[in-house]
Amino acid sequence: MGVFDDGSLIGGTVYHNWQQGSGVIELSSAATSRRWLQPHVIRAMFSFPFDGMSAQMVGLRVSENNKVMISIARRFGFDGYFIPRLRGRNEGEWLFTLTEEAWRSHPVAMRAKIV
């Protein structure tokens, strides 16, 4: 999923590691502009896994050094689990999970009118 501004890609989300049997999918996002994460983008970002794929949980892996993404994950209602050294001897990783129910009841989702 890509977000464009005046024809230039400014952000996007990739879905991967779909586990149909358990209903779990991971997402990874990146952006060059803070303007990319608008309410309609948030709605689409979570509508795809929860509505389109019938996922019951979304996973997100984040470097301990990516303070911005850690903050965004927490604001969206993800639960976080820190694992030291998962990215190497000197870098840990946060594993974030977001269930469908947690997302649909979260204020961010309610403002985006996802119910």
N, C-alpha and C positions, 0 to 999 in steps of 0.2 A: 504494500500500500504506500503510495507516494503522495507527498503534498508539494504543490508547486505554487510559486509566487512570481507572476509576470514571466512565466515560461521556464523558470529556474527551479530545480528540485531543492527544497529547503528542509525536508524532513521525510522520514518514512518508517514503516514498521514491516518487519519480516516475520512470518510465522513458520515454525519449524518443530521437528520432533513430535509430530502428531501421534498420539497413542489412542487409537480409536476405541480399543477395548476398555480403557479406563477413562476416556473422555478428557484427556489432558493434552494441552498444546503449549508450547513455549513461544514467546515473542521477544524480539530484539528491536530496539528503536535507536535512531540517530537523527540528529538535526544540525543544521548550520545557522538556524534562526529560532529565537524563542517564539516567533509568531506562528509557528507551525501547529502548536498544540491548542487549537481552537475547539469550542464545544462540539461542532459538527465532526471534527476529526476524532475527538475522543469517542463520540457516539459510534462512528464507523469502526474505530480500532477495536472496541469491545463487542460490537454487534457481530462482527465476522466470526469470532470464535464461539460466542455464547448463542447467537441466533442462527448463524449460517452453518456452523459445524456441530452444533449441539454439544459443545464442550461443557464440562462441569467445573473445570478449573484451568486457569492460565498460570504458567510459570514464567519467571523472569530472572535471569542471572546478571548480577551487576558487580563490577569490581569495587572493592572497598574504597578505591580512590575516586570513584565517580559520585561525588557528593550530590550533584544536581539530580541524577537519576534515582539515587536512594531517596531523596526528598520527594520526588514525584511519585515513586512507588508507594511511599507511606501515605501521601495525600490521597491517592486513589484507593486506599484501603487494603493494600497487599500486606500479608503477614511476612515478616522477614526472619531468616535464619542465617546466621553468620558462620562460615566455615573458614578457619585460618588456613593459609597456605594452599588453598584450592587452585590458585592461579600461579603457584610457584612458591619457592622458599620465603619470599619477601612480600607476598601479596595474597590476601584473602578474598573471598567472594561472598556476596550476599545472594542467597536463594530466596526469592520472593514468590509467594503463591497467592492467588486470588480466586476464591470460589465464585460461582455464578450468584449464589445468594448474597454473599458479601458485597459483590459489585452492585447488584440491583438495589440493595438497601443503603448503599453509600450515598452521602449528599452530592458527590460529584456526578454520580449516575442520575440521581433525581433531577439535578439541574440540567443535565443533558437530555432529560426526558426519556431515559432508558428504564423501562419497567416491564 
